[in-house]
């Protein structure tokens, strides 16, 4: 569907933060993405013996100095990623007090995840199956609503919170929904993002589907062999331009378009014709009143799986024209992994940083690209150049597709 076509407010991005397998903040993650550092490492969070794949883009947990060790111990891994990323975004937007609390406690939270604190649910089940008494608080803290409460408590927020679980497009949809709140005048400032942690149930499930690679993840390469699972979190502060300028904030860019479409083709496989992805991109560009040629860089979903990359490549060739080379394109999942519900938010952060720096994340690990996208893929050491618009797209199980358009703020 198209979204907020008659939008009145201008949505500004005033802050961003991220925790990934390549860094404990947005700046270090971005630097590592540009340099091509690989986040892949052996998984040590749970037992992987018997799995075909035994590695993932496992992230280090940043320190949370404002919390005691007991308080941190009670937090699921997802919250330990989300809190530092959210605080980084608020700090850049000049919305964070020295004590780590938000300056505007009433702002809404718009969150995305697919697993929540699944490690607590897994721990409870393991205890029951072993004949021991599981702690009931593990069950209560496993739901994603609890991570929203964790964020509110740590940031001193009391506004409403919305949790979106829409498969792998969840992060993009959370940002798009947050933008809609501003476009429609329901909010003037929103903290939006996504978070995800590696969980045994999900890892083993993907491994049983035989879509995890035992080699390097190579999106859009003819020799691609599967995806690399990852974890992390990212948040952006979105606010109306009027609100941002009223408090003398410096906008990083504007979020000018959001589109969402569903193909209803298959539970786990994308539609081969890529029609819904084209619709999502078209809706985002229509809302921004731009043509496809205006997009300078596209952060693709690009999982490195056979079916997804083929469908995406077909969609881009259909949307941007045969033999297209603009926009330039890459999938950062090659080295940070597929972070599921957090993917749309993390990749939105990279799209904003590409827009503000003119640097393009190279397409790592893909020396023999699919012909439909070969001319468009960003290669290492390409020079930076001014960008006016960047786009981030995500495709999820169930046929969901989302596109976000970011534009330079003059």
N, C-alpha and C positions, 0 to 999 in steps of 0.2 A: 504494500500500500504506500501511497505517497504520504508525507508527513508535514504538517504545518506549512502548507503552501502559501498561506496568507500571513506568514510570520511578520510580526511588527517589531519586536525587540531584536537588537543585534546581540548575538552571543559571543562574548569574549572569553578566551582561555587566559587566565592570569597566573596559574601555577600548575606544576606537574611534579610527580614523584614516582619512583619505581624501584622495585627490588627484583632482581633476576638472578639467574645462575651466573651471570657475567659481572654482577656488581651489586653493592648494597644501596645504591642510589641511582638516580637517573643519569647523572654525568658519567659515572664510571661504567654503567651498562652501555651507554651510547658510545663511549670511547672504545670499549671492547668489541662492540658490533662493527664499528668502522675498521678496526684492526683485524677482525676475523678470529678472535679467540674463541675456542670451542668450549661450550659449557658442559659437554658430555663427560660423565664420570661414573664409576661403579656405584650402584645404589646401596646404601648402608642403613636405610631407615627401616627396612623389613627384609625378610628372607626371600631371595630370588632363586634359590636352588630349584632346578627343574624348569625354569623359564627359558625360553629360547633367547630372549634378550635380557640382559642383566645390568643395563646402564640407562641413565637418564640425565637430563640437565638439572641436577640437584643443586639447590641454592643454599648459601650460608645465611643463617638468621642474624639480622643486625641486632645490636644492643638496643634495649629500651630503658635508658637510665632512670626514667621517672617511676619505674615499677620495681617492686621488691622481687626477690627471687621466687618467693611463694606465689605472688601474683602472676609472674611470668609462667611458672610451672602449670598454673591452671588454664593457661591460654592454649588453644589448639595452634598448630603450626600455621594455619591460614591467618589467624589474627596476628601472629608474630611477624608475618610479612606485611599485612595490611596496615598496621599502626605506623611503622616507620615511613612507609610510602605515602600515607595520608598526611602525616606531619610534614614531610618534605614538600608536598604540594601546597599545603597551607602556609608554610614558611616562605616559599617563593612568592606567594600571592600577598604576603604581608598580612596574613590572617592568623598568625600563631603567636601566642603570648610566651614569655620566657619560661613559664612553668609547663609548657607543652599543651596547653588548652587553647581551644579555638577562640578567636576574638568575637566571632559571631555565632554564639551557641545555638541560635535558632535555625541555622541553615539545614536543609534536608540532606539526607544521605541517599544516594542511588547506587546500589551495589550489585555486583555480578559474581556468581560462582556456580559451579555445577556439583561440587562435592561437599561444601561446608567443612565442618570439622570431622570428616569421616574417620580419622585415626581414633577418635574417642569411641565411635560406634564399633569399630573393629576391635578395639581393646576390650570393650564390654563383652562382645560376643566370644572372644578368645577365653576370657575368664569363665564365662558360663559353660562353654564346651569343655573346659578343663575341670569342671566340677567345683569351681570356686565362686564366691559371691562377688558379682560385678558391682562396681560403684554406680549408683543410679545417676550421679551428677555427670558421668560420662555420656549417658543417653541424653540428658537435658542440654548439654553443651555441644552436642554434635550437630544440631540443626543450624542452618545458615543464619537464621534470625538471631542466634546467640552471638555470632561474629559481629552483627550489626550493633548489638548491645555492647560488646567489647569495645568497638570503635567509639560509640557514644560516651561510654564511661571514661575512656582514656583521653578523649578529645574535649570532654565537657559539653557535649552536644545534647540537645533535647528535642530537636525538630523531628519531623516524621522521617521514617526510613523505608525504602523500597528495595526488595531483593528480587533480582531478575535471574532466573535460571532457564536460559534458552539455548542450551547446548553451547557449541563453540562460538556462537555469535553473541553470547551473553554480554561480554565486555563492551562491544560496540553498541548493543541495544541499551545498555545502562547509560552510556553517554548520550545516545540519541534521545532517550526518555528524559534525561536531565535537561537537555537542550529544549525539548518540548515544554517543560515546565516554565522555562524562561521565555520562550517564544509566545506562550499563551498568557503570560503575566501571572502565573500561579506562584512563581518564585523569582527572586532577583539574584540569588546566588545558591549554587548547589555544589556539593562535594560528591564526585561520581568516579567510579572505578571498579576494578575487579580483582579478585584474589583466588589463588588455587594452590594447594599443596599436593605433593605426591602421596598417593594412598595405595595400599597393597591391592585392594579390591579392583580399583581402576587399572592399575599397572598390569595385573595378571589378566584382567579382562581383555585389554588391548593386545597383550601378548598372545592370548588364546585365539584372537582373531588373525594373528600372524601379520599385523600391520606395523609392528615395531621393527625398526631396522637394527641389525647388529653391526652395521657399518656407519659411516658418516651419513647424516641426513642430507639429501641432495634434491631439493625442490626443483621441479621443472626440468630435471635432467633425464635423458633417455634411460640411464642406468639406475634410476632411483629405486630404492628397495624398502622404503617405509618411513614412518615418522619417528621422531625423537620426542618423548614426553618431557615436559618441563614443569617448573613451578615458579611462583612469584606473585607480585602484586603491582598495580599501578593505579594512580589517582590523578584526576585533573580537577582544578577549580574552574567551574563555569559560572559566569555571571553576566548580567545584562551590561552592555557597554556603558549605559548611563550610570549604573550602580558602580562599576569599576572606576570610571572617571570621577565620579562624585567623591570617592575616597582616595583619589589620586594614585590608583594602581596602574601599573604598566602592562597593558595587554601583550601577550606573546603572539597571539594571532586571533582569528575569529573562526568559530565553527559555523559554517554557512550552509551545510546541507546534510541531511540524514535520510537514507532510504532503507526500507525493509521489504522483503518479498519471500514467499515460501513456494517451493515447487511441488510438494506433496508427491514426490516421485518414489522415494524409498526410505526406510527407517534409517539406514546408515550410508547409503550411496547417493551422491549428488546426481541430479539429472544431467545426462551426457550433453544436452544441448546448451546448458548454462543459461537458460532463459531467465530464471528467477534472479540470478546474479546480475544479468544485464538490466533487469527491471530495477533492482536496488540501486545500481549506479545511476541509472537514468533518473530515478526519483530524486536522488541527492543533488544531481547537477541541475535538474529542473527547478528545484527549490532555490538553488543559488543563482539561477538564471545564467548558467554557463554551458558551454559546449564541451564535448569530450576532449577537444584539442587544448583546452585551457589547463588540464591537469598536467603538472610537470613531473610528479613522482607518485607511484602507486605502490603501497605496501600490500602485497598480495597475501592471501591466506596460505597458499603454498605449503602443504603438509609433507610433501615428499612421497605420498602414496600414489599408486598407479591410477586409481579412478578419479581422485580429487584433482590432481594436477592436470590430467587430460581434459576434464570438464572445464576447469578454470581457463586453461590455455585456449580452448575453443570459445569460451565466453568472451575473453579479451579480444581475440581475433575478430569475432563477430561485432563487438561493440566499438572497437577503435579502428577496425579496418584491417584487411589482409596486409601482411608485411609491416605492420605498425612498429614504430620505434619510439613514439611519444604517446603516453608518458613513459619515462624510464621506470623500471619495475624491479622489485626483489622481494624475497620472503626471508624475514629475519629468523624464522623458525629453524633454519638450517643450523644455527648455533645456540640459540636460547631455548630451543625446544617448543613443543606445542603445549602451551599453558592452559588450554581448554577455556574455562570461564574467564580467565584473566587475559586471554590472548588479545581480544579486541581493545582492551585498555592499554596494555603494554605497547601494542603496535601503533595505537593512536599517539602515544608519547613519542615514539620514534618518528612518526609522520610529522608531528609538530616540530621536533628538533631538526628534521630535514628541511622543513620550511624556513625555520629561523636561522639556520647555519648555511644552507645551500649545499651541505654535504649529503651524499646519497649512500645509504647502506648497500654495500656490494652484495651480489648473489654469490655466496660462498658455496663450495663443494659441487658446483654444477658446470663442469667443463664441456659437456655435450648436450646442450639444451634442446628442448622440443622446438621444432621449426616455427610454430606459431608465435613463440615468445622470444626466440633467440636474439633478435635485433634489439629488443627492449631491455633485456636483463642488464643490470648495472654490473660493471666489471671492476675489480680492484684498481685503485689508484686513479680512478676517473676524477678529473678536476671538478671543483665545486662551481656552482653557477646559481644565479638568483632564481628563486622559485616564487610563483604567485599563488599556486594552489597545489595541495597534496591530498591524496585520497587513501583511506585505509579500508580494506574489505575483509569480511569474514564469512565463512560458510560452515554450517553446523549440521549435525545429525538431525534427521527429521525434515531436511530440505530447507532450513532457514538460512537466509542470506541478508547481510547488512552492509551498508556503505556509509562512511563518514567523510565529509569534505571539509578541509581546513584551508583558510585563505589568509594571506598576509594582511596585517593591520597597518594601514598607512598612517 
